Amino acid sequence: MSKKATKKDIEFIKEHFIAKYGDAVTELEYSNDYELLIAIILSAQCTDKRVNIISPALFKKYPDTLSLSIASLIEVKELLNTCSFFNNKAKNIIKMAISVEEEHEGQIPHEIKKLIKLAGVGNKTAKVFMIEADGANLMAVDTHVFRVAHRLGLAQGKTVEQIEEQLVKKLKDDLHIFHQAMVLFGRYVCKAVNPQCEDCPLAPVCKSKGRYSVNGD
């Protein structure tokens, strides 16, 4: 088990993340709430790069929840067929659109409780949406956040729920910044395989430096 970050370590990490990623936003491409929510749903176990390749054609053919709610499942599947789990995702985004039309007058809700009732939207997806759309003080834990939290000693939990709880307790404020920071830091610096430990600005406080240089997690 990696060592826990000290209060001094945490302040060092927070200062770096705010300085480096304070203005960072998602790498998913979207122009409104509808496109954002769908992009997040599609990004589950799929890269943002792939979603950005797929989504323009989808959004062009179905520009809102009304058009998507009456879409042909076969046609939606064809547009998503290079995305992981495209069969389920196609079904879910159509169901999501129907619910938004019937229950929310065609507007994507901005409440966690309402969002997680939509097809394809779990706790993480809802929080990522709120973080990006509203800058909400929430923490969403994906594979990058989970890995970075462990390596930096910010959390020792074994489940997403435990990691989220520990990060919220330790980081407290500006959680939207830290979520995005940890995602990007994990994606490009603290990678699962061959992390850039030698050039990492957080190496002085890292609890796992060099341990993952060959085989990753």
N, C-alpha and C positions, 0 to 999 in steps of 0.2 A: 504494500500500500504506500502510495506517495505521501510525503510529508505535507502537513497543512501550511498554507500561506499565513504568514504573520500579518498583523495589522499594518506594519510598515510595507510588507510585500504588496498587500492589497492596494494601498495608496499609490505605490509605484505603478502597479498594473492599471489602475483607474486613470492615473494621469497620462500614461502612454495612450491608452485607448481613446480618451477624450481628445487628446492632441492629434492623433492619427486618424481617427474615425468619427470625430464629432459631427461631421456633416454627411456621413455615408448613408446611402439608401440601398434598397434591394437592387440586385442586378437583374431582376425580372423586369421586363418591359411592359408597361401598361399606360393607359391614359385616363382611366376612371375606376371607380370602385368595383364595377362588374368585371372588368378585365383583370384587376388586381386579384380578386378572390379566385377567379378561374386559374390564373397563372400560379397562384400558391397551391391550389388543389393539384394541378398538373405536376408541380415540382416535387411532389412526394416521391422519393426514390427515383428521381430523375434530375438531371442537371438543369440549372437555369439556362445554360446555353442551348440545350435541346428544346426547352420550353419556348424560348425566344424565337427559335426557328419555326416551330409548329404554330404558335398562337396567332400570328398575323392573318393567316388564311381563315382560321376559325373565327376571329373577331370580325373579319370582313364579311363573312357569310352570315354570321349571327352576332350583330352589333349590340344586342341588349338581351335582357332576360326574356322579353316577350318573344322575340324570334327564336331564341334557343329553346324555350318551353314547348314549342310546337315543331321542333326539328326532328328529322328522321334519325333514329339511332344509328342506322347503317351509315349514313352520310357523316355523322359526327365521328364515328369510329374510324372511318377512312381518313379523316383529317388528323386524327390522333394516333394513327397506327405505328408511328415511330417512337411513341412515348411508352414508357414502362406501364404495365397494367392498364393499357388504353381501353380495354373493354369495360372494366369497372368504372374508370374515370369518365368515360363517355356517358354511361348510365347515370352516374352521380351528378355531373354538371347539368344534365337535362332535368333531373329531379330537383336539383337546387334551384334552377330557373323557374320551374313550376311553383315551388314553394314561395319564392320571392314574389312572383306575380300574384299568387292567391292570398298570401298572408302579409306582404309588406309593400303592396302597391308598386311593385317593380323597382323598389329601392333596396340596396343591400343594407341590412341592419348594422349598426355600429355598437352592438352589445354582445358580450361573450355568450350569455345565456341564449340569445336568439340565434346567433351565428352557429353554435354547435348543434342546433336542431336541424340545420340544413344538411342535405346529403353530401357526403364527401368532406365535411368540415368537422374536424376533431378539435380538441383543446389547443394543440400546437398551431394548427392552421388558423383558428380564430384569433389567437394571440398575435401571430405573425401579421395577420391582416390589421389588427388594431394598432400594432407597433408602427407599421408602415403608413397606414392611413391617417392616424391621429397622433402619432408620437406618444402613444400610451405608455405609462410607466409599468411595463410588463416584461417578463422574461419568458421567452419561448426556447425550448431546448431541442435542437436537432443534433445530428451526429457530430457536427463540428463543435458546437457549444459543449456537448457532453465530453468530447475528447480534450478540448482546451481547458475546461474546468478541472478535469482530473490532473492533467499534466502540470498546470500552474498551482495546484494545491488549493484551488478555490472551493472545491467540493469533493466529497469522497463517497457519495451515494452510488448505489448500484442501479437505480431506476431513474427514469426521466423525471418523475415526480420528486424524488429525493434531491436530485441535482438542482431542479428549479427552486425548490424551497430553500436550499442552502445558498444559492446565488442571490436570491431576493434578500435574504437575511444579511448577507455580507456586503452586497453592493448597494442596496437600498434605493438610491435615487438614480435618475438617468438610465434606467434599465433598458430603454429603447436603444440608447447608444451602445450599451455594453452587449446587448444581443447582436446587433449588427456588427459590432467590432469583433466579437468572438467568432461569428460566422465567417467573416472575411479573413481574419487572422488564421483561422483553422483551414480555410480553403487554399490560401496562398503561402502561408509561412509555416504554421504548425500542422503540416499535412499528416495524414494517417501513415503514409509510407514516405520515407526520406524527408522528414521535416528539415527546414533550414536552420538548424540549431546554431551553426557557426555564425550566422548573420542575424540571429534573432535579437531584437532589442530588449526582449524580456528574459533573456538567458540568465542575467544576474539573480533573478528570483524564481526561475523555473525549478521545479522539483523532479523533473524527469529528463533533463538535458542529455541527449545522446543515447537514450535507451531505445529509441525507435528508429534509429538511422538505417536499419536494413529491412526489418520485417513489418514495420508499422505496428498497429494495435493488435 
